[in-house]
Amino acid sequence: MALRIVIVDDHPVVRGGLTALIGTLPGLEVVGEAADGEAAVSEVQLLKPDVVLMDVRMPLLDGVEATRRIHAAVPGTVVLVLTMYDDDATVFTAMRAGARGYLLKGAEQSEILAAIHAVVAGQTIFGPGVAGRVLNFFETPLASGIQAFPQLTQRERQVLDLLASGHRTSAIADQLFLSPKTISNHLTTIFAKLEVADRAAAIVRARENGLGLAP
């Protein structure tokens, strides 16, 4: 019986290309597609495929949060990330969310096929470029650290840290001696940079990366 695949990517051309590619691979069948994380969760709950090929950066709900929800709601479905982003924060956040593999777009047909079968068999798979980053992470002394969310400014990290600690906008403003409007503007920028839809998703991402956890 063919493995049933759902493809999630916000670019129609990419979805079409992946669907065509999967159609040429033996033992695989594309049973659904989604253009954003919210649609992906609904599609997976409806179809209960064997594997989801998941992009990371998408509108409405990003691939990391979609992976987390799918992992919780449909544990029999495994998520294999297929994206162009290979930064440490994205890789490790996706894996913590429940992804079983991480490939970069441009992977060969044989690599995608092998990865799909591997994650279904219970293995964890990293593409060659990602595997190198994972090894470097574990070889780096902890004292050197890897700062989460390098795309944020120092002030934005302060705001996100306080948000993840449970503070409301007004309380963050008081602590940083800024106006609530300024904090709201910072939050809008933070959500855009993290590509999350709301405060709840930002808090989840922040806590996964060690923010908001200080006593």
Buried (B, 14 or more C-beta within 10 A) or exposed (E): EEBBBBBBBBEEEBBEBBBEBBEEBEEBBBBBBBBBBBBBBEBBEEBBBBBBBBBBBBEBBBBBBBBBBBBEEBEEBBBBBBBEBBBBBBBBBBBEBBBBBBBBBEBEEEBBBBBBBBBBEEEEBBBEEBEEBBEEEEEEEEEEEBEBBEEBEEBBBBBBBBBBBEBEBEBBBEBBEBEBEBBBEBBEBBBEBBBBBEBEBBBBBBEBBEBBEEE
